[in-house]
Structure formats: C-alpha cells, structure tokens
Amino acid sequence: MRNARLVLVWLLAVLATACASNATATTATSPSVSRRASATADAINPTSPQRSFIYGSAASTAASVQVSSRKLVSGLRLPAGADVVPIESTAGTTAVEVIERDPPGRFGNLLPAAQRALFERFASDPHLGGWLIVVTTLHGKDSSLSPPVADRWQRAAVEAYVRCGIPSTGTNACKAAFMAKSKEVTLLEGGMQGGQ
C-alpha cells in the first residue's frame, strides 16, 4: 500500500511538471498572446481633458511620449502651416498629432505633404516601433466642421504604402488599401470618441 502511494505521488508530480512545462511553451508561442500584445498599441487622446486612451486601453496602462515619437518628428520637413508633435502612447507605439493651422487655401491641403514626410520617415527606420498612431487635427476658422481623427497602423502597412506609392494629392489604389488597414476613430469634442 505504501509503495502504491509513493508511485501515485511520483506519477502526479511527473504529470504536474509535464503540464506546467507544456503550458509555458504553448503560452509563449500562442498567437492569441501576440494579438493581446498588439491590442495595447494605444495613445492618449490629445483632445481629452480626462487623458483617456484613443483605442480604449485601461486607465492604468502606462503611457508617455516615446523616444520614437520624438525622433520621428525631429527635423521633419513640413509645409508652412503644418506641424507634427509627439503625443503620449504605450511602449512600442510611435504616436503623433499632425496639425494644420489656417491654410492659405482649403482646409486639408497641407495634410498630404505632412503625412507623406511622416510615413516615409517611419517606414525608413525600423527602430521607430511596430505601430504608428496619427491624430490629424485642423485648427482655425471653420475647423470645428472637421473633428480630429486618429488612425492606427502596423509597421508593415506603412512600409507597404511607401513602397506602393503615396499620392501627392488626392487618392490612389495604394492610399485606399492603406486606409483600409487603419483602425480609424473620430475624436469628438471633450475627449469623446466615435466610429470605433
């Protein structure tokens, strides 16, 4: 009887060890883990007095202006009236706000040149992270007619867009495919969000 108990204890210990090591290996390679990690690519909504996250991360999630965001905007050549500033984001996420201020023509005319410079620099430097979040904002007369919009892309989508061909103005098939890969959110007044 004593030997039977020892064998049972030994068998349970072996099974517990096997299950624990198998669970660890499965967790480390599980696609669901990588999906959960990628879901944390988020940024603080620059229009939100509550400092809420654009894509709904928990309030306890750490966010700061990332070195990659500062590096992306540093020395960027932009048309007069356009500005790009880094915003707070989660680790591994480069996040910026592109602001167009009272353009000489129609609102939105300066954005393509600013975005082109931004996308090309991000695509050319893999050290800038695996995710890019861009908040596009118009400031000035009648700008309230177009609320800020946030877009989020994985690095591969930005790189493919640059290789495919960013249009100087308007749209093309490359831009249509790129925008289809975006997770777009409209940032409403007071930090509210729509279109998630």
C-alpha positions in Angstrom: 0.0 0.0 0.0 2.9 2.3 0.9 4.5 1.7 -2.5 1.3 2.3 -4.3 1.0 5.8 -2.6 4.7 6.6 -3.5 4.0 5.6 -7.1 0.9 7.7 -7.2 2.7 10.8 -5.7 5.5 10.3 -8.1 3.1 10.0 -11.1 1.2 13.1 -10.0 4.5 15.1 -9.7 5.5 14.0 -13.2 2.2 14.9 -14.7 2.2 18.3 -12.9 5.7 19.0 -14.2 4.8 18.0 -17.8 1.6 20.1 -17.8 3.4 23.1 -16.4 6.2 23.0 -19.0 3.8 22.3 -21.8 1.6 25.3 -20.7 4.6 27.6 -20.7 5.7 26.6 -24.2 2.2 26.9 -25.5 1.7 30.3 -24.0 5.0 31.6 -25.3 4.1 30.7 -28.9 0.4 31.2 -28.8 -1.0 33.6 -31.5 -3.6 34.9 -29.0 -0.8 36.2 -26.8 0.7 38.2 -29.7 -2.8 39.5 -30.6 -3.3 40.7 -27.0 0.1 42.4 -27.0 -0.7 44.2 -30.3 -4.0 45.4 -28.9 -2.1 47.6 -26.4 -0.9 49.9 -29.2 -2.7 53.0 -28.0 -2.2 56.7 -27.4 -3.6 59.3 -25.1 -6.3 61.4 -26.8 -4.9 64.9 -27.2 -8.4 66.4 -27.1 -9.4 64.6 -23.9 -9.3 66.6 -20.6 -9.6 63.1 -18.9 -6.5 61.9 -20.6 -8.3 58.9 -22.0 -6.9 56.4 -24.4 -8.0 56.6 -28.0 -8.4 52.8 -28.5 -9.8 52.0 -25.1 -6.8 50.7 -23.1 -7.3 50.5 -19.3 -6.7 53.8 -17.4 -3.9 52.0 -15.5 -1.9 51.4 -18.7 1.4 53.2 -18.8 1.8 55.9 -21.4 4.4 58.6 -22.1 5.9 60.5 -25.0 8.0 57.7 -26.5 11.6 58.4 -27.7 10.5 57.0 -31.1 7.7 59.7 -31.4 10.2 62.5 -30.6 12.7 61.0 -33.1 10.0 60.8 -35.8 9.1 64.5 -35.6 12.6 65.8 -35.1 13.7 67.8 -38.2 10.7 66.7 -40.3 10.4 69.0 -43.3 6.8 70.3 -43.4 4.9 72.9 -45.3 4.3 76.3 -43.6 1.1 76.0 -41.6 1.5 72.3 -40.8 3.1 70.9 -37.6 3.7 67.5 -36.2 4.0 66.9 -32.4 4.6 63.8 -30.4 1.8 62.6 -28.1 1.8 60.1 -25.2 1.5 56.5 -26.2 2.1 52.9 -24.9 5.5 51.3 -25.3 6.4 50.2 -28.8 4.0 52.7 -30.3 5.0 55.8 -32.1 2.2 58.4 -31.9 2.0 61.9 -33.2 -0.5 64.7 -33.9 -0.5 66.3 -37.3 -1.9 69.8 -37.1 -2.9 72.1 -40.0 -3.4 75.7 -39.0 -5.3 78.2 -41.2 -4.0 77.1 -44.6 -3.9 79.7 -47.4 -6.4 77.6 -49.4 -8.8 74.9 -48.3 -8.5 73.0 -45.1 -6.7 69.7 -45.6 -4.5 71.0 -48.4 -1.3 70.8 -46.3 -2.0 67.4 -44.7 -0.9 65.2 -47.6 2.7 66.7 -47.6 3.0 66.4 -43.9 1.7 62.9 -43.8 3.9 61.8 -46.7 7.0 63.1 -44.8 5.8 61.3 -41.7 5.1 58.0 -43.3 8.3 57.9 -45.3 10.5 58.6 -42.3 8.6 56.0 -40.2 8.9 53.3 -42.9 12.6 54.0 -43.3 13.5 53.5 -39.6 12.6 50.1 -38.0 13.7 51.4 -34.6 10.6 53.7 -34.5 8.5 50.8 -33.3 5.9 48.3 -34.6 2.9 50.6 -34.5 2.1 54.2 -35.8 -0.8 56.3 -34.5 -1.5 59.6 -36.3 -4.0 62.1 -35.0 -5.0 64.6 -37.7 -6.3 67.9 -36.4 -7.4 71.1 -38.2 -7.1 74.4 -36.3 -8.6 77.7 -37.4 -11.7 79.2 -39.0 -14.4 76.5 -39.6 -12.1 73.8 -38.2 -14.9 72.6 -35.9 -16.6 71.2 -39.0 -14.0 68.5 -39.2 -13.2 66.9 -35.8 -9.8 65.3 -35.2 -9.3 61.8 -36.5 -7.0 59.1 -35.2 -5.6 56.3 -37.3 -3.5 53.3 -36.2 -1.4 51.1 -38.4 1.1 48.3 -38.0 4.6 48.9 -39.4 4.2 46.5 -42.3 1.2 48.5 -43.6 3.1 51.8 -43.5 6.1 50.2 -45.3 3.8 48.7 -47.9 2.2 52.1 -48.5 5.5 53.9 -49.0 6.7 51.1 -51.4 3.4 51.2 -53.3 3.3 55.0 -53.8 1.9 57.8 -51.7 0.0 60.2 -53.9 1.0 63.9 -53.9 -2.7 64.9 -53.7 -6.0 63.1 -53.7 -6.1 59.3 -53.6 -4.9 56.2 -55.5 -5.2 52.5 -55.1 -2.2 52.5 -52.7 -3.8 55.0 -50.4 -7.2 53.2 -50.5 -5.5 49.9 -49.5 -3.5 51.7 -46.7 -6.6 53.4 -45.2 -8.5 50.1 -45.3 -5.8 48.7 -42.9 -6.3 51.6 -40.5 -8.2 51.5 -37.2 -9.8 54.9 -37.5 -11.5 56.8 -34.7 -13.1 60.2 -34.8 -12.2 62.3 -31.7 -15.3 64.3 -30.7 -15.3 67.5 -28.6 -14.5 67.0 -24.9 -12.5 63.8 -25.5 -15.4 61.6 -26.6 -14.8 59.1 -29.4 -16.9 57.9 -32.3 -16.5 55.3 -35.0 -14.5 52.7 -33.0 
